Amino acid sequence: MRSLPYVTGAAALLLLTVAATPASAAGDPGFTIEDPRITESSGLAASRAHPGVYWTHNDQDEPRVFAIDSRTGRTVATVTLRGVGKPRDMEAISVGPDGRVYVGDIGDNLNGSWSHVWIYAFPEPESLQDTTVNATQYTVKYANGPRDAEAMMVHPKTGRVYIASKKRDGGALYEGPETLTASGVNTFRRIADVPWVTDGAFSPDGKELVLRSYFSARGYQWRNGGLGSDHGVEAPFQGQSESVSFSADGGALMFGTEGERSEVERVGLDRGEGGSSSKTKSSAAGGGGDTEERSALTYGVLVLAAGAALVLGFKRLMRRG
């Protein structure tokens, strides 16, 4: 006679634990930024060195950035930049393939009145603690004159830096030099038209660029160093929609906003043909959207049913023995 698999109390408990775990727990959850110093979170970037951690900053502040743990919403490191000037309007942040964090001091609320703007870069710290680091300052100009901008993206494979200008009737995507230089001016050249943009982010594989505005977001296939076909991307409605980042695993988009205790909302991605992104929303509290909740519930019911069947089978086997 074939015996049924042996199910211990610990195994049954494990099954129950797995069943109770929401599907969204597999990735970074949405979160609320708890640090009272962060009132104007204007950029967001997933850390490459520290899973579950996101870099952010205020727009008009001292030269500093904050590392936030997405599990708690708490600041786990404050990094002060040494060797750069007084920031005017920091609007964007991105992590490059060279292991450096790039901060875009690129805002110009006076409608393109600055003759130049700056990008700061510093090595992502190996450990998370309050520290001061030496940063490199890059001077940036646009080939066709000053622009107001809030989106700066570093391509995760080539390391090339891109900036999207912000304009009500449509902005433009600008490409920086192949390699930035700290000893001269870095001229960014227009390569494409884009909508009104408040932030943007490349997918970790570099095959997609997502640009967001106050009310919507669009994804673009990235081909041969430029924009390919585009598609709509689900974006949450937020009071001051300022930032967006892919999660480090590329499984979700994280949308941020300004304000005290501002929320970062997670939108899970379903990858269709060609790797383009699509919806599935999760709240900033870390809970799943309708699709994720239904999937988690279905999976949980199946696991519970299987566990119950195994336990009952074991009890019958013991009685026969």
C-alpha positions as CSV (number, residue, x, y, z in Angstrom):
1,M,0.0,0.0,0.0
2,R,1.4,3.5,-1.0
3,S,1.5,5.9,1.9
4,L,0.4,9.5,1.7
5,P,3.0,12.2,2.1
6,Y,3.8,12.9,5.7
7,V,2.6,16.3,6.8
8,T,3.9,17.7,10.1
9,G,2.4,20.6,12.1
10,A,5.3,22.8,10.9
11,A,4.6,22.0,7.3
12,A,0.9,22.8,7.7
13,L,1.9,26.1,9.4
14,L,4.2,26.9,6.5
15,L,1.3,26.3,4.1
16,L,-0.9,28.6,6.0
17,T,1.8,31.2,6.2
18,V,2.3,31.1,2.4
19,A,-1.5,31.3,1.8
20,A,-1.7,34.4,4.0
21,T,1.1,36.2,2.2
22,P,-0.2,38.8,-0.3
23,A,1.0,38.5,-3.8
24,S,2.5,42.0,-3.8
25,A,4.9,41.0,-1.0
26,A,7.1,39.5,-3.7
27,G,8.2,43.0,-4.7
28,D,8.8,46.3,-3.0
29,P,5.6,47.6,-1.4
30,G,4.2,51.1,-1.7
31,F,5.1,53.2,1.3
32,T,4.6,56.5,3.1
33,I,7.7,58.7,3.5
34,E,7.9,59.2,7.3
35,D,10.9,61.7,7.5
36,P,9.5,65.1,8.5
37,R,12.5,66.7,6.7
38,I,11.2,65.4,3.3
39,T,8.3,67.7,2.3
40,E,9.0,68.1,-1.4
41,S,10.1,64.7,-2.7
42,S,10.8,65.5,-6.3
43,G,12.7,62.5,-7.5
44,L,12.8,58.7,-6.9
45,A,15.2,56.0,-7.8
46,A,15.6,52.4,-6.8
47,S,18.9,51.5,-5.2
48,R,21.1,49.1,-7.0
49,A,23.2,48.2,-4.0
50,H,20.5,47.9,-1.3
51,P,17.3,46.0,-2.2
52,G,14.1,47.6,-1.2
53,V,15.7,51.1,-0.7
54,Y,14.8,54.2,-2.7
55,W,16.7,57.4,-3.1
56,T,14.8,60.7,-2.9
57,H,15.5,64.4,-2.2
58,N,13.7,67.8,-1.8
59,D,13.7,70.1,-4.7
60,Q,15.0,73.3,-3.1
61,D,17.3,72.1,-0.3
62,E,20.8,71.6,0.8
63,P,23.0,69.3,-1.3
64,R,21.7,66.1,0.3
65,V,19.7,63.0,-0.6
66,F,17.8,60.4,1.5
67,A,17.7,56.6,1.4
68,I,14.2,55.3,2.3
69,D,13.4,51.7,3.3
70,S,10.3,50.8,1.3
71,R,9.2,48.3,4.0
72,T,8.9,51.0,6.7
73,G,9.0,54.3,4.9
74,R,11.8,55.4,7.2
75,T,15.0,57.1,6.3
76,V,18.0,54.8,6.7
77,A,20.7,57.2,5.5
78,T,21.1,60.8,4.8
79,V,23.9,61.5,2.3
80,T,25.4,65.1,2.1
81,L,27.2,66.0,-1.0
82,R,30.6,67.7,-0.7
83,G,32.3,69.6,-3.5
84,V,29.2,71.0,-5.2
85,G,27.6,74.4,-5.1
86,K,24.3,75.5,-3.5
87,P,21.5,73.6,-5.4
88,R,18.9,75.8,-7.1
89,D,16.2,73.3,-7.9
90,M,16.9,69.6,-7.6
91,E,14.2,67.7,-9.5
92,A,15.4,64.2,-10.5
93,I,17.5,61.3,-9.3
94,S,18.7,58.2,-11.1
95,V,21.2,55.3,-10.4
96,G,23.7,54.6,-13.2
97,P,25.3,51.3,-14.3
98,D,28.6,52.7,-12.9
99,G,27.3,52.4,-9.4
100,R,26.8,56.2,-9.0
101,V,23.7,58.1,-7.9
102,Y,23.0,61.0,-10.3
103,V,21.0,64.1,-9.0
104,G,19.6,66.5,-11.5
105,D,19.6,70.1,-10.3
106,I,17.8,71.0,-13.5
107,G,14.6,72.8,-12.5
108,D,14.1,76.3,-13.8
109,N,10.7,77.7,-12.7
110,L,11.5,81.0,-14.3
111,N,10.8,79.5,-17.7
112,G,14.3,78.8,-18.9
113,S,16.2,81.7,-17.5
114,W,19.3,79.8,-16.2
115,S,22.2,79.8,-18.7
116,H,23.2,76.4,-17.3
117,V,22.1,73.8,-14.9
118,W,23.9,71.0,-13.0
119,I,24.1,67.3,-12.5
120,Y,25.8,65.9,-9.4
121,A,27.0,62.3,-9.1
122,F,28.4,60.3,-6.2
123,P,29.2,56.6,-5.6
124,E,26.3,54.7,-4.0
125,P,27.5,54.0,-0.4
126,E,28.2,50.4,0.5
127,S,26.6,50.8,3.8
128,L,23.5,52.8,4.8
129,Q,24.3,55.4,7.4
130,D,24.5,59.2,7.6
131,T,27.5,60.3,5.8
132,T,29.2,63.0,3.7
133,V,30.6,62.1,0.3
134,N,32.7,63.7,-2.4
135,A,30.5,64.4,-5.4
136,T,31.3,65.4,-9.0
137,Q,29.5,68.4,-10.4
138,Y,28.7,68.5,-14.2
139,T,27.6,71.7,-16.0
140,V,24.8,71.2,-18.5
141,K,23.5,73.4,-21.3
142,Y,21.0,72.7,-24.0
143,A,21.9,73.1,-27.7
144,N,18.8,75.2,-28.4
145,G,18.9,77.4,-25.3
146,P,17.7,77.2,-21.6
147,R,14.9,74.9,-20.7
148,D,12.9,74.1,-17.6
149,A,13.1,70.4,-16.8
150,E,12.1,67.9,-14.0
151,A,13.1,64.6,-15.5
152,M,16.6,63.1,-15.8
153,M,17.2,59.5,-16.6
154,V,20.5,57.5,-16.8
155,H,20.3,54.5,-19.1
156,P,21.0,51.4,-17.1
157,K,23.2,49.8,-19.8
158,T,25.0,52.6,-21.6
159,G,25.2,55.1,-18.7
160,R,24.2,57.9,-21.0
161,V,22.2,60.7,-19.4
162,Y,18.9,62.0,-20.8
163,I,16.7,65.0,-19.7
164,A,13.1,65.7,-20.6
165,S,12.0,69.3,-20.6
166,K,8.7,70.4,-19.0
167,K,6.4,72.5,-21.1
168,R,2.6,72.8,-21.0
169,D,2.2,72.4,-24.8
170,G,4.8,69.6,-25.0
171,G,8.5,69.2,-24.1
172,A,11.4,67.4,-25.6
173,L,13.8,64.6,-24.8
174,Y,17.5,65.7,-24.7
175,E,20.5,63.4,-25.0
176,G,23.7,64.1,-23.2
177,P,27.2,63.4,-24.4
178,E,28.4,59.7,-24.4
179,T,30.5,60.5,-21.4
180,L,29.9,63.5,-19.1
181,T,32.9,65.7,-18.4
182,A,33.5,67.7,-15.2
183,S,36.0,70.0,-16.8
184,G,33.8,71.7,-19.4
185,V,30.2,72.2,-20.5
186,N,28.0,69.1,-21.4
187,T,25.7,70.0,-24.2
188,F,22.4,68.1,-24.4
189,R,20.8,67.9,-27.8
190,R,17.1,67.5,-28.6
191,I,16.3,64.0,-30.0
192,A,12.5,63.7,-29.7
193,D,9.3,65.4,-28.8
194,V,7.6,64.3,-25.6
195,P,4.5,65.4,-23.6
196,W,4.5,67.6,-20.5
197,V,6.8,65.6,-18.2
198,T,7.5,65.8,-14.4
199,D,9.7,62.7,-14.2
200,G,10.9,59.6,-16.0
201,A,12.6,56.3,-15.6
202,F,14.3,53.5,-17.6
203,S,13.4,49.9,-17.0
204,P,16.3,47.9,-15.4
205,D,16.9,46.1,-18.8
206,G,17.0,49.5,-20.6
207,K,14.3,48.5,-23.1
208,E,11.6,50.9,-21.9
209,L,11.4,54.5,-20.9
210,V,8.4,55.7,-18.8
211,L,7.5,59.4,-18.6
212,R,4.9,60.7,-16.2
213,S,3.1,64.0,-15.9
214,Y,0.6,65.3,-13.3
215,F,-2.3,63.3,-14.7
216,S,-0.9,60.4,-16.8
217,A,2.1,58.3,-17.8
218,R,3.3,56.8,-21.1
219,G,5.8,54.0,-21.8
220,Y,8.1,54.0,-24.9
221,Q,10.1,51.2,-26.3
222,W,13.7,52.2,-26.3
223,R,15.4,51.3,-29.6
224,N,18.8,52.3,-30.9
225,G,19.2,55.1,-28.5
226,G,15.8,56.6,-29.1
227,L,12.0,56.4,-28.6
228,G,10.1,53.6,-30.3
229,S,6.4,52.8,-30.2
230,D,4.5,54.2,-27.2
231,H,1.6,52.9,-25.0
232,G,-0.4,54.0,-22.0
233,V,0.7,53.2,-18.5
234,E,-1.5,53.2,-15.5
235,A,-0.6,56.0,-13.1
236,P,-2.3,56.9,-9.8
237,F,-3.9,60.2,-9.2
238,Q,-1.8,62.1,-6.8
239,G,-1.9,65.7,-5.4
240,Q,1.5,66.8,-6.8
241,S,2.7,64.0,-9.1
242,E,6.4,64.5,-9.1
243,S,8.4,61.3,-9.5
244,V,8.5,57.8,-10.9
245,S,10.9,54.8,-10.7
246,F,11.0,51.2,-11.7
247,S,11.5,48.8,-8.9
248,A,14.9,47.2,-9.0
249,D,13.5,44.0,-10.3
250,G,11.5,45.8,-13.0
251,G,8.2,44.2,-11.7
252,A,6.6,47.5,-10.7
253,L,6.5,51.2,-11.2
254,M,6.7,53.4,-8.0
255,F,5.0,56.8,-8.3
256,G,5.8,59.5,-5.8
257,T,4.4,62.9,-4.9
258,E,5.3,66.0,-2.9
259,G,4.1,66.9,0.6
260,E,4.5,65.9,4.2
261,R,4.3,62.1,4.7
262,S,3.9,61.8,1.0
263,E,2.9,58.4,-0.5
264,V,4.8,56.3,-3.0
265,E,2.3,54.1,-4.8
266,R,3.2,50.8,-6.4
267,V,1.7,49.8,-9.7
268,G,2.6,46.2,-10.6
269,L,3.5,45.5,-14.2
270,D,2.2,42.8,-16.5
271,R,4.6,42.3,-19.3
272,G,3.0,41.8,-22.7
273,E,4.6,41.1,-26.1
274,G,7.8,43.1,-26.7
275,G,8.2,43.6,-22.9
276,S,5.9,46.6,-22.8
277,S,4.4,47.4,-19.4
278,S,0.8,47.5,-18.2
279,K,-1.2,47.9,-15.0
280,T,-2.1,46.3,-11.7
281,K,-2.1,48.8,-8.9
282,S,-1.1,48.4,-5.3
283,S,-1.7,51.0,-2.6
284,A,1.0,52.9,-0.7
285,A,0.1,50.9,2.4
286,G,1.5,47.9,0.6
287,G,-1.9,46.2,-0.1
288,G,-2.6,44.7,-3.5
289,G,-5.0,46.0,-6.1
290,D,-8.0,44.1,-7.2
291,T,-6.1,41.8,-9.6
292,E,-3.4,41.0,-7.1
293,E,-5.9,40.5,-4.3
294,R,-7.9,38.0,-6.4
295,S,-4.7,36.1,-7.3
296,A,-3.5,36.0,-3.8
297,L,-7.0,34.8,-2.5
298,T,-7.2,32.1,-5.2
299,Y,-3.7,30.9,-4.5
300,G,-4.4,30.9,-0.8
301,V,-7.6,28.9,-1.1
302,L,-5.8,26.3,-3.3
303,V,-2.9,26.0,-0.8
304,L,-5.3,25.7,2.2
305,A,-7.3,23.0,0.3
306,A,-4.2,21.0,-0.5
307,G,-3.0,21.3,3.1
308,A,-6.3,20.2,4.5
309,A,-6.4,17.2,2.1
310,L,-2.9,16.1,3.2
311,V,-3.7,16.4,6.9
312,L,-6.9,14.4,6.5
313,G,-5.2,11.8,4.5
314,F,-2.5,11.5,7.1
315,K,-5.0,11.1,9.9
316,R,-6.8,8.3,8.0
317,L,-3.5,6.6,7.5
318,M,-2.7,6.7,11.2
319,R,-6.2,5.3,12.1
320,R,-5.7,2.4,9.7
321,G,-2.3,1.8,11.3
